[in-house]
């Protein structure tokens, strides 16, 4: 997974031949654009939600590692949020890759290469998610196992 993240993080921005679009249509203007307003607002909100939820998942993991959350708290908070995040991300990327990107690329042929980059990024992210899925599934199991062990220890002490 680290290699996948490194690959995406090494990119410093769009290739120069695609920068014209960002300069012509800055993100700050998307919501007021007559042809994009509703769709732009919706997709920007979705991207903000993914960033927020990703940050929350990172916080939950950090808190558990540092002992600020118990194993049961971790399991209860992390697993459902991770499942929601991955499901929504998969659906979001499928809509973009299968519907929006092709429509925009047909409307402006110079966009095709940019959408190809985004499509490749989506596949890279999903491959990384698949590679980590087993480890993520074991995290709640470990937390529940720790909870069970703690419960058994308490019961032995109370007898």
N, C-alpha and C positions, 0 to 999 in steps of 0.2 A: 504494500500500500504506500510506503514511503516513496518508492520510485515514481509512482503515479502522481502523488502530490507534488514531488519535486518537478516532474515534467510540466505540470500546469503552472507551478509557481515560478519557474524559470522564465516564462513568457512575460515580457515587460509591457505588452500591449498589443494592439493590432498591428499587422504589417503596414508599412508606410503606404502601400497602394490602396489600403482600405480606410485610412485615416480621413479621407475627404468626407466620408459619410458622417463621421462623428463631428467633424467641424461644421458641416452643413446643417446637421440635425442634432444639436447638443441634447443630452439626456434631460436637462432641465426644461426643455421646450416640448418634450414628447406629450405630456398630458394636455397641453393647450393646442396641439396640432389638430386641425379639423378632421384629418383622415385617420388619426391614430388615438385620439383622446381616450375613449373607453377601453380599448384593448391595451393601450400602453399603461394606463392606470392599473388595470387588472394584473398584467404581467410584472410590473414593477412591484406591486404589493406581494405577489407570489415570491419573487426573488428576495424581497425584504424578509418575508416569513421564513424562507429557507436559511437565510443568514442568521436570523434571530434564533431559530430552533437549533441550528448547528452550534451556535454559541452556548445555548442552554445545555445541549448534550455534552459539550466540552467541559462546562462548569460542573455538571453532575459527575462526570468521570474524575475530574480533578479533586472534587470534594471527597469522593469515595477513596481515592488513592491516598489522600492526606488525612483520612480518618474523620472528616467533618460530616460524613454520612455513614450510617450503618449499612450493612449488607442488605437487610430487608428494605430500607429506604431506597438504596440504590436500585434494587431490582424493581421495586414498585414504580419508581420515577423514570428509570432509563428505558426499560424494555418497551413500554407502550409508545413513548415519544420517538424512539428509534424506529419502530415499526411504522408509525405514522409518517415520519420524515422520509423513510425509504420508499414507501408506497406513493406518497405525494410526488416525490422527486421523479420516480419512474414514470408516473402518469404525465407529469409536466413535460418531461423530456420527450416522451412519445408524441404528445400533441405538437410540440415545437418541431420535432424532426419530421413528422409525417404530414403535418398540415400547414403550420405557419411558415416555416422556412421555405418550402417549395413555392408557396404562393408569393412570398416576398421576392424570391429569386427570379421567378417568372416576370414579376413586375419591374424589377431592376436587375438585369443580368450581371452587373458588376458586383452584386451582393453574394452571388453564388459561392465564391471562394470563402467569404466570411462565414457563411452558414455551414460550409463543409468543415471549417475549423471548429465551429460550435458542435456540430454533429460528432466529430471525432472526439472532442472533449467529453461529450455525453457518454460515448462508448467507453472512454478511458475511466470515467468516474464509476460507471456501472460495473465494469470489470473489477475495479478496486473494491467496490461494495460486495460483489460476489466472492471475491477472494477472502474478504474479512468476515463474511456472514457466519461461518462456523465459530470463529472466535467470539463474535458478539452474542451468539446464541449460548455460548458457555458462560458468559459473564453473569446473566441472571441465575443460571443453574448453580454457579459457585456461590452467589449471594444467598440463595435459598438454602444451600448446603450449610453455609456458615450460620444462618439463622437457626436451622434445625439443630446444629451442634450446640449453639448457645442455649437454646430451649432445653435440650437434654441436660446440659451442665446445671442450669438453674433448677431443674426438677430434682436432680441428684442432691443438690445443696439444700433443698427445701424438705427433704425427707427426714 
